[in-house]
Amino acid sequence: MKVSVTAKPSARLTDTPLVHQTSFWSSVKRRLGWRPLSFDISVDGQAAGDVLILTRRSGARTLAYAPFGPETLPHADRRGEFLHALSETLRPLLGADCAFVRWDLPWTSPYADDDGRYDGDGRWLGPPEPRLRELRMNWGVPSVGVRKAPSDILPPDTMIVDLRGGEDALLRRMKPKTRYNIRLSRRKGVRVRTGGPEDLPLWQRLYGETAARNNFVPHAEKHFRALFGPDAGSGGIQLLIAELNGKALAAMFLSVSADRATYLYGASSGTERGAMAPYALQWEAMLAALGRNCLSYDLFGVAPRPDPEHPLYGLYAFKSGFGGRLLHRQGAWDYPYDQAAYTAYLAAETAAGGYHLR
């Protein structure tokens, strides 16, 4: 397999439903101190899409990260070989001090199509242990292969809601309890408004409360302020806030890219739970997506199956009511350039602890 790349401005990235692979996202991350790099990819002389790669310094080394990239999968049965060739082709372009590149893959997991990975009730059992996944991924790779990262930056498991057919079709596909709670929130007096940068302190309060309640590592306010840059319109960014009698109970960041809307970040209060504000929020987000002619809505992060022991089980129970289909991606994979530096980074990453949603 021969892979070649050609550098290009991030502003010329191909339009895609994956907001993390857009020129908008490259601008957001640039404002947060990352260096975005963009490349067209060819495989055996044929165009194979493009990819956004973000780099930053960590001590004396550079780290490279491709959020949901590359999007195109040229050979489904040669995934590891493709990533090996692509990583090696990029090595001189990422710099001599780059320790590794992390591919946070958007590709559907090959184990999602394996009947042996489902239980008698049709629930996905998930992929096997990392060692077996690495063996399958790197089959046929002549030398260094990719390794399963110890944690996934972006959620590998999500639910995609089909928006086609309009409001009535959306409601029919939902579970009865979800439809009821959407209507209940309206009867209770919950209203959803669009916020702006001036609402970020309010957002950060709700978000911090949510992080503490669910044990994930929260972003600082500057991360969300970066979403409101001069190009926010190109990313279709909206901050939606659900309120009851003027009190904020839930909020979320909605993004629109190509024909898909994405639930980027969410937060909620632990009070007034009976008002069902998160249901009102999601419904208004879907209506906003319909207004932007979106065909799908990515609920962005759930447990891979209804497992009460999983840290995202609560999100699974909530989001599954909206009638979406489960999508199991491959998650994050690393290609080391410097083994010693890579090992040191993994040790520091593991010591940091916490549950990283994104």
BASE-680992 format. One record per residue (C-alpha): residue number from 0; residue in one letter; x, y, z. Coordinates in steps of 0.05 Angstrom, whole numbers, plus 5000, padded with zeros to 4 digits. Example, Ala and Ser with C-alpha at 12.3 -4.5 7.8 and 13.67 -1.06 7.14 Angstrom:
BEGIN
@num->0; residuo->A; east->5246; north->4910; up->5156
@num->1; residuo->S; east->5273; north->4979; up->5143
This chain:
BEGIN
@num->0; residuo->M; east->5000; north->5000; up->5000
@num->1; residuo->K; east->5029; north->5067; up->4979
@num->2; residuo->V; east->5004; north->5128; up->5017
@num->3; residuo->S; east->5021; north->5199; up->5000
@num->4; residuo->V; east->4999; north->5265; up->5030
@num->5; residuo->T; east->4997; north->5338; up->5008
@num->6; residuo->A; east->4994; north->5395; up->5057
@num->7; residuo->K; east->4939; north->5446; up->5048
@num->8; residuo->P; east->4908; north->5504; up->5088
@num->9; residuo->S; east->4859; north->5482; up->5141
@num->10; residuo->A; east->4809; north->5531; up->5111
@num->11; residuo->R; east->4804; north->5483; up->5051
@num->12; residuo->L; east->4784; north->5421; up->5090
@num->13; residuo->T; east->4728; north->5382; up->5056
@num->14; residuo->D; east->4658; north->5394; up->5084
@num->15; residuo->T; east->4639; north->5336; up->5130
@num->16; residuo->P; east->4587; north->5317; up->5182
@num->17; residuo->L; east->4645; north->5307; up->5231
@num->18; residuo->V; east->4653; north->5376; up->5261
@num->19; residuo->H; east->4720; north->5356; up->5292
@num->20; residuo->Q; east->4749; north->5350; up->5221
@num->21; residuo->T; east->4727; north->5418; up->5197
@num->22; residuo->S; east->4763; north->5484; up->5185
@num->23; residuo->F; east->4719; north->5513; up->5241
@num->24; residuo->W; east->4747; north->5463; up->5290
@num->25; residuo->S; east->4818; north->5478; up->5268
@num->26; residuo->S; east->4805; north->5552; up->5285
@num->27; residuo->V; east->4775; north->5534; up->5353
@num->28; residuo->K; east->4836; north->5492; up->5371
@num->29; residuo->R; east->4884; north->5544; up->5345
@num->30; residuo->R; east->4853; north->5594; up->5394
@num->31; residuo->L; east->4867; north->5542; up->5449
@num->32; residuo->G; east->4941; north->5537; up->5432
@num->33; residuo->W; east->4942; north->5478; up->5384
@num->34; residuo->R; east->4975; north->5481; up->5315
@num->35; residuo->P; east->4928; north->5453; up->5262
@num->36; residuo->L; east->4956; north->5417; up->5201
@num->37; residuo->S; east->4915; north->5393; up->5142
@num->38; residuo->F; east->4931; north->5342; up->5088
@num->39; residuo->D; east->4900; north->5311; up->5027
@num->40; residuo->I; east->4911; north->5236; up->5026
@num->41; residuo->S; east->4922; north->5189; up->4967
@num->42; residuo->V; east->4925; north->5113; up->4970
@num->43; residuo->D; east->4957; north->5076; up->4912
@num->44; residuo->G; east->4946; north->5138; up->4869
@num->45; residuo->Q; east->4873; north->5147; up->4887
@num->46; residuo->A; east->4845; north->5205; up->4928
@num->47; residuo->A; east->4826; north->5183; up->4998
@num->48; residuo->G; east->4798; north->5245; up->5031
@num->49; residuo->D; east->4835; north->5292; up->5077
@num->50; residuo->V; east->4852; north->5297; up->5150
@num->51; residuo->L; east->4859; north->5351; up->5204
@num->52; residuo->I; east->4916; north->5338; up->5253
@num->53; residuo->L; east->4927; north->5380; up->5315
@num->54; residuo->T; east->4996; north->5386; up->5346
@num->55; residuo->R; east->5020; north->5417; up->5412
@num->56; residuo->R; east->5081; north->5417; up->5456
@num->57; residuo->S; east->5085; north->5372; up->5518
@num->58; residuo->G; east->5151; north->5386; up->5553
@num->59; residuo->A; east->5207; north->5378; up->5502
@num->60; residuo->R; east->5165; north->5338; up->5453
@num->61; residuo->T; east->5108; north->5349; up->5404
@num->62; residuo->L; east->5044; north->5308; up->5406
@num->63; residuo->A; east->4998; north->5299; up->5345
@num->64; residuo->Y; east->4924; north->5284; up->5349
@num->65; residuo->A; east->4872; north->5271; up->5295
@num->66; residuo->P; east->4802; north->5282; up->5324
@num->67; residuo->F; east->4756; north->5234; up->5287
@num->68; residuo->G; east->4807; north->5228; up->5231
@num->69; residuo->P; east->4820; north->5205; up->5180
@num->70; residuo->E; east->4747; north->5200; up->5159
@num->71; residuo->T; east->4758; north->5159; up->5096
@num->72; residuo->L; east->4774; north->5085; up->5103
@num->73; residuo->P; east->4804; north->5062; up->5037
@num->74; residuo->H; east->4810; north->4987; up->5054
@num->75; residuo->A; east->4765; north->4961; up->5109
@num->76; residuo->D; east->4807; north->4897; up->5116
@num->77; residuo->R; east->4874; north->4934; up->5117
@num->78; residuo->R; east->4862; north->4987; up->5171
@num->79; residuo->G; east->4927; north->4977; up->5209
@num->80; residuo->E; east->4968; north->4976; up->5145
@num->81; residuo->F; east->4936; north->5041; up->5123
@num->82; residuo->L; east->4949; north->5075; up->5190
@num->83; residuo->H; east->5021; north->5050; up->5190
@num->84; residuo->A; east->5034; north->5076; up->5120
@num->85; residuo->L; east->4998; north->5143; up->5134
@num->86; residuo->S; east->5035; north->5153; up->5200
@num->87; residuo->E; east->5103; north->5139; up->5168
@num->88; residuo->T; east->5087; north->5186; up->5110
@num->89; residuo->L; east->5070; north->5241; up->5160
@num->90; residuo->R; east->5130; north->5230; up->5205
@num->91; residuo->P; east->5176; north->5282; up->5171
@num->92; residuo->L; east->5119; north->5332; up->5165
@num->93; residuo->L; east->5102; north->5329; up->5239
@num->94; residuo->G; east->5173; north->5344; up->5260
@num->95; residuo->A; east->5232; north->5306; up->5287
@num->96; residuo->D; east->5210; north->5318; up->5359
@num->97; residuo->C; east->5140; north->5288; up->5350
@num->98; residuo->A; east->5133; north->5231; up->5401
@num->99; residuo->F; east->5071; north->5198; up->5371
@num->100; residuo->V; east->5007; north->5211; up->5332
@num->101; residuo->R; east->4940; north->5192; up->5362
@num->102; residuo->W; east->4885; north->5172; up->5312
@num->103; residuo->D; east->4816; north->5180; up->5344
@num->104; residuo->L; east->4782; north->5138; up->5291
@num->105; residuo->P; east->4710; north->5151; up->5268
@num->106; residuo->W; east->4707; north->5084; up->5232
@num->107; residuo->T; east->4656; north->5034; up->5254
@num->108; residuo->S; east->4687; north->4980; up->5297
@num->109; residuo->P; east->4697; north->4914; up->5259
@num->110; residuo->Y; east->4669; north->4879; up->5320
@num->111; residuo->A; east->4603; north->4915; up->5312
@num->112; residuo->D; east->4588; north->4868; up->5253
@num->113; residuo->D; east->4610; north->4805; up->5290
@num->114; residuo->D; east->4549; north->4764; up->5312
@num->115; residuo->G; east->4593; north->4731; up->5365
@num->116; residuo->R; east->4601; north->4798; up->5400
@num->117; residuo->Y; east->4527; north->4802; up->5419
@num->118; residuo->D; east->4490; north->4768; up->5476
@num->119; residuo->G; east->4424; north->4731; up->5471
@num->120; residuo->D; east->4385; north->4796; up->5478
@num->121; residuo->G; east->4421; north->4828; up->5420
@num->122; residuo->R; east->4464; north->4874; up->5464
@num->123; residuo->W; east->4534; north->4888; up->5441
@num->124; residuo->L; east->4588; north->4858; up->5486
@num->125; residuo->G; east->4640; north->4907; up->5462
@num->126; residuo->P; east->4707; north->4893; up->5430
@num->127; residuo->P; east->4756; north->4842; up->5460
@num->128; residuo->E; east->4816; north->4861; up->5503
@num->129; residuo->P; east->4866; north->4910; up->5473
@num->130; residuo->R; east->4919; north->4857; up->5458
@num->131; residuo->L; east->4871; north->4819; up->5412
@num->132; residuo->R; east->4847; north->4883; up->5380
@num->133; residuo->E; east->4919; north->4903; up->5365
@num->134; residuo->L; east->4934; north->4835; up->5335
@num->135; residuo->R; east->4874; north->4842; up->5288
@num->136; residuo->M; east->4888; north->4915; up->5271
@num->137; residuo->N; east->4962; north->4903; up->5255
@num->138; residuo->W; east->4954; north->4839; up->5215
@num->139; residuo->G; east->5002; north->4842; up->5156
@num->140; residuo->V; east->5038; north->4905; up->5182
@num->141; residuo->P; east->5112; north->4894; up->5169
@num->142; residuo->S; east->5141; north->4932; up->5228
@num->143; residuo->V; east->5114; north->4982; up->5278
@num->144; residuo->G; east->5038; north->4981; up->5285
@num->145; residuo->V; east->4986; north->5023; up->5320
@num->146; residuo->R; east->4969; north->5010; up->5393
@num->147; residuo->K; east->4903; north->5019; up->5428
@num->148; residuo->A; east->4906; north->5083; up->5468
@num->149; residuo->P; east->4890; north->5074; up->5543
@num->150; residuo->S; east->4833; north->5124; up->5538
@num->151; residuo->D; east->4788; north->5152; up->5483
@num->152; residuo->I; east->4787; north->5228; up->5476
@num->153; residuo->L; east->4723; north->5230; up->5436
@num->154; residuo->P; east->4666; north->5181; up->5452
@num->155; residuo->P; east->4672; north->5117; up->5412
@num->156; residuo->D; east->4599; north->5098; up->5424
@num->157; residuo->T; east->4542; north->5144; up->5405
@num->158; residuo->M; east->4471; north->5146; up->5382
@num->159; residuo->I; east->4452; north->5177; up->5315
@num->160; residuo->V; east->4380; north->5202; up->5309
@num->161; residuo->D; east->4349; north->5202; up->5239
@num->162; residuo->L; east->4317; north->5270; up->5229
@num->163; residuo->R; east->4283; north->5253; up->5163
@num->164; residuo->G; east->4208; north->5257; up->5162
@num->165; residuo->G; east->4202; north->5318; up->5207
@num->166; residuo->E; east->4174; north->5328; up->5277
@num->167; residuo->D; east->4119; north->5276; up->5274
@num->168; residuo->A; east->4166; north->5221; up->5250
@num->169; residuo->L; east->4216; north->5240; up->5304
@num->170; residuo->L; east->4164; north->5235; up->5359
@num->171; residuo->R; east->4138; north->5168; up->5333
@num->172; residuo->R; east->4208; north->5138; up->5336
@num->173; residuo->M; east->4218; north->5159; up->5409
@num->174; residuo->K; east->4202; north->5116; up->5469
@num->175; residuo->P; east->4134; north->5134; up->5500
@num->176; residuo->K; east->4167; north->5158; up->5564
@num->177; residuo->T; east->4212; north->5206; up->5526
@num->178; residuo->R; east->4153; north->5235; up->5488
@num->179; residuo->Y; east->4115; north->5243; up->5553
@num->180; residuo->N; east->4174; north->5278; up->5587
@num->181; residuo->I; east->4183; north->5327; up->5530
@num->182; residuo->R; east->4110; north->5347; up->5536
@num->183; residuo->L; east->4114; north->5347; up->5612
@num->184; residuo->S; east->4171; north->5396; up->5611
@num->185; residuo->R; east->4129; north->5444; up->5569
@num->186; residuo->R; east->4070; north->5438; up->5618
@num->187; residuo->K; east->4117; north->5450; up->5676
@num->188; residuo->G; east->4137; north->5516; up->5644
@num->189; residuo->V; east->4208; north->5500; up->5619
@num->190; residuo->R; east->4230; north->5546; up->5564
@num->191; residuo->V; east->4293; north->5541; up->5521
@num->192; residuo->R; east->4330; north->5603; up->5497
@num->193; residuo->T; east->4393; north->5615; up->5457
@num->194; residuo->G; east->4451; north->5641; up->5498
@num->195; residuo->G; east->4515; north->5677; up->5480
@num->196; residuo->P; east->4585; north->5690; up->5508
@num->197; residuo->E; east->4554; north->5730; up->5565
@num->198; residuo->D; east->4523; north->5665; up->5590
@num->199; residuo->L; east->4588; north->5627; up->5597
@num->200; residuo->P; east->4594; north->5637; up->5673
@num->201; residuo->L; east->4524; north->5607; up->5679
@num->202; residuo->W; east->4544; north->5550; up->5633
@num->203; residuo->Q; east->4608; north->5537; up->5672
@num->204; residuo->R; east->4571; north->5532; up->5737
@num->205; residuo->L; east->4524; north->5479; up->5709
@num->206; residuo->Y; east->4581; north->5444; up->5674
@num->207; residuo->G; east->4624; north->5441; up->5736
@num->208; residuo->E; east->4566; north->5412; up->5776
@num->209; residuo->T; east->4555; north->5360; up->5722
@num->210; residuo->A; east->4629; north->5341; up->5720
@num->211; residuo->A; east->4632; north->5331; up->5795
@num->212; residuo->R; east->4568; north->5290; up->5794
@num->213; residuo->N; east->4592; north->5244; up->5738
@num->214; residuo->N; east->4667; north->5242; up->5752
@num->215; residuo->F; east->4695; north->5268; up->5687
@num->216; residuo->V; east->4751; north->5318; up->5676
@num->217; residuo->P; east->4719; north->5387; up->5660
@num->218; residuo->H; east->4745; north->5437; up->5610
@num->219; residuo->A; east->4762; north->5508; up->5633
@num->220; residuo->E; east->4717; north->5565; up->5611
@num->221; residuo->K; east->4768; north->5586; up->5558
@num->222; residuo->H; east->4753; north->5522; up->5520
@num->223; residuo->F; east->4680; north->5542; up->5511
@num->224; residuo->R; east->4696; north->5615; up->5499
@num->225; residuo->A; east->4738; north->5592; up->5439
@num->226; residuo->L; east->4674; north->5565; up->5407
@num->227; residuo->F; east->4648; north->5636; up->5403
@num->228; residuo->G; east->4703; north->5662; up->5357
@num->229; residuo->P; east->4689; north->5704; up->5295
@num->230; residuo->D; east->4676; north->5641; up->5255
@num->231; residuo->A; east->4624; north->5611; up->5303
@num->232; residuo->G; east->4572; north->5616; up->5249
@num->233; residuo->S; east->4611; north->5569; up->5203
@num->234; residuo->G; east->4608; north->5516; up->5257
@num->235; residuo->G; east->4534; north->5527; up->5270
@num->236; residuo->I; east->4549; north->5536; up->5344
@num->237; residuo->Q; east->4491; north->5551; up->5390
@num->238; residuo->L; east->4488; north->5552; up->5466
@num->239; residuo->L; east->4418; north->5529; up->5486
@num->240; residuo->I; east->4394; north->5541; up->5557
@num->241; residuo->A; east->4332; north->5509; up->5589
@num->242; residuo->E; east->4302; north->5552; up->5644
@num->243; residuo->L; east->4245; north->5548; up->5693
@num->244; residuo->N; east->4220; north->5614; up->5721
@num->245; residuo->G; east->4285; north->5647; up->5699
@num->246; residuo->K; east->4330; north->5594; up->5733
@num->247; residuo->A; east->4377; north->5555; up->5687
@num->248; residuo->L; east->4367; north->5480; up->5696
@num->249; residuo->A; east->4404; north->5452; up->5636
@num->250; residuo->A; east->4447; north->5476; up->5578
@num->251; residuo->M; east->4482; north->5449; up->5517
@num->252; residuo->F; east->4527; north->5468; up->5458
@num->253; residuo->L; east->4497; north->5448; up->5391
@num->254; residuo->S; east->4539; north->5446; up->5328
@num->255; residuo->V; east->4518; north->5439; up->5255
@num->256; residuo->S; east->4566; north->5413; up->5203
@num->257; residuo->A; east->4545; north->5392; up->5133
@num->258; residuo->D; east->4479; north->5354; up->5142
@num->259; residuo->R; east->4490; north->5333; up->5215
@num->260; residuo->A; east->4477; north->5368; up->5281
@num->261; residuo->T; east->4520; north->5346; up->5341
@num->262; residuo->Y; east->4507; north->5351; up->5415
@num->263; residuo->L; east->4577; north->5374; up->5433
@num->264; residuo->Y; east->4573; north->5388; up->5508
@num->265; residuo->G; east->4517; north->5384; up->5559
@num->266; residuo->A; east->4506; north->5404; up->5631
@num->267; residuo->S; east->4448; north->5402; up->5680
@num->268; residuo->S; east->4430; north->5421; up->5751
@num->269; residuo->G; east->4416; north->5369; up->5805
@num->270; residuo->T; east->4355; north->5409; up->5827
@num->271; residuo->E; east->4284; north->5412; up->5798
@num->272; residuo->R; east->4294; north->5344; up->5765
@num->273; residuo->G; east->4219; north->5336; up->5759
@num->274; residuo->A; east->4216; north->5393; up->5708
@num->275; residuo->M; east->4249; north->5348; up->5656
@num->276; residuo->A; east->4291; north->5405; up->5629
@num->277; residuo->P; east->4342; north->5360; up->5593
@num->278; residuo->Y; east->4284; north->5332; up->5551
@num->279; residuo->A; east->4261; north->5401; up->5531
@num->280; residuo->L; east->4333; north->5419; up->5514
@num->281; residuo->Q; east->4343; north->5359; up->5468
@num->282; residuo->W; east->4276; north->5370; up->5433
@num->283; residuo->E; east->4292; north->5442; up->5419
@num->284; residuo->A; east->4361; north->5422; up->5393
@num->285; residuo->M; east->4329; north->5373; up->5345
@num->286; residuo->L; east->4280; north->5426; up->5321
@num->287; residuo->A; east->4338; north->5474; up->5310
@num->288; residuo->A; east->4374; north->5419; up->5270
@num->289; residuo->L; east->4311; north->5409; up->5227
@num->290; residuo->G; east->4310; north->5484; up->5216
@num->291; residuo->R; east->4382; north->5478; up->5188
@num->292; residuo->N; east->4360; north->5421; up->5141
@num->293; residuo->C; east->4401; north->5369; up->5179
@num->294; residuo->L; east->4388; north->5296; up->5164
@num->295; residuo->S; east->4417; north->5268; up->5228
@num->296; residuo->Y; east->4432; north->5286; up->5300
@num->297; residuo->D; east->4492; north->5258; up->5338
@num->298; residuo->L; east->4477; north->5250; up->5412
@num->299; residuo->F; east->4552; north->5243; up->5423
@num->300; residuo->G; east->4570; north->5194; up->5477
@num->301; residuo->V; east->4535; north->5136; up->5510
@num->302; residuo->A; east->4552; north->5070; up->5542
@num->303; residuo->P; east->4561; north->5016; up->5489
@num->304; residuo->R; east->4504; north->4975; up->5519
@num->305; residuo->P; east->4454; north->4981; up->5576
@num->306; residuo->D; east->4505; north->4963; up->5630
@num->307; residuo->P; east->4491; north->4997; up->5698
@num->308; residuo->E; east->4564; north->4989; up->5716
@num->309; residuo->H; east->4588; north->5033; up->5658
@num->310; residuo->P; east->4603; north->5106; up->5675
@num->311; residuo->L; east->4560; north->5129; up->5617
@num->312; residuo->Y; east->4500; north->5085; up->5632
@num->313; residuo->G; east->4458; north->5144; up->5654
@num->314; residuo->L; east->4470; north->5177; up->5587
@num->315; residuo->Y; east->4451; north->5112; up->5552
@num->316; residuo->A; east->4386; north->5108; up->5590
@num->317; residuo->F; east->4369; north->5181; up->5574
@num->318; residuo->K; east->4392; north->5185; up->5502
@num->319; residuo->S; east->4365; north->5117; up->5480
@num->320; residuo->G; east->4295; north->5144; up->5489
@num->321; residuo->F; east->4302; north->5191; up->5430
@num->322; residuo->G; east->4299; north->5135; up->5378
@num->323; residuo->G; east->4370; north->5136; up->5352
@num->324; residuo->R; east->4414; north->5078; up->5328
@num->325; residuo->L; east->4477; north->5057; up->5364
@num->326; residuo->L; east->4543; north->5070; up->5329
@num->327; residuo->H; east->4606; north->5036; up->5355
@num->328; residuo->R; east->4670; north->5070; up->5331
@num->329; residuo->Q; east->4741; north->5043; up->5339
@num->330; residuo->G; east->4765; north->5095; up->5388
@num->331; residuo->A; east->4835; north->5123; up->5396
@num->332; residuo->W; east->4898; north->5088; up->5370
@num->333; residuo->D; east->4970; north->5111; up->5377
@num->334; residuo->Y; east->5029; north->5105; up->5329
@num->335; residuo->P; east->5094; north->5117; up->5368
@num->336; residuo->Y; east->5153; north->5152; up->5335
@num->337; residuo->D; east->5196; north->5154; up->5398
@num->338; residuo->Q; east->5182; north->5095; up->5443
@num->339; residuo->A; east->5214; north->5124; up->5506
@num->340; residuo->A; east->5177; north->5190; up->5500
@num->341; residuo->Y; east->5112; north->5154; up->5484
@num->342; residuo->T; east->5119; north->5109; up->5546
@num->343; residuo->A; east->5132; north->5170; up->5590
@num->344; residuo->Y; east->5070; north->5205; up->5563
@num->345; residuo->L; east->5026; north->5144; up->5576
@num->346; residuo->A; east->5050; north->5141; up->5648
@num->347; residuo->A; east->5032; north->5214; up->5658
@num->348; residuo->E; east->4965; north->5205; up->5624
@num->349; residuo->T; east->4947; north->5146; up->5668
@num->350; residuo->A; east->4968; north->5183; up->5731
@num->351; residuo->A; east->4923; north->5242; up->5713
@num->352; residuo->G; east->4862; north->5197; up->5727
@num->353; residuo->G; east->4789; north->5218; up->5718
@num->354; residuo->Y; east->4742; north->5200; up->5662
@num->355; residuo->H; east->4756; north->5239; up->5599
@num->356; residuo->L; east->4693; north->5250; up->5558
@num->357; residuo->R; east->4726; north->5292; up->5505
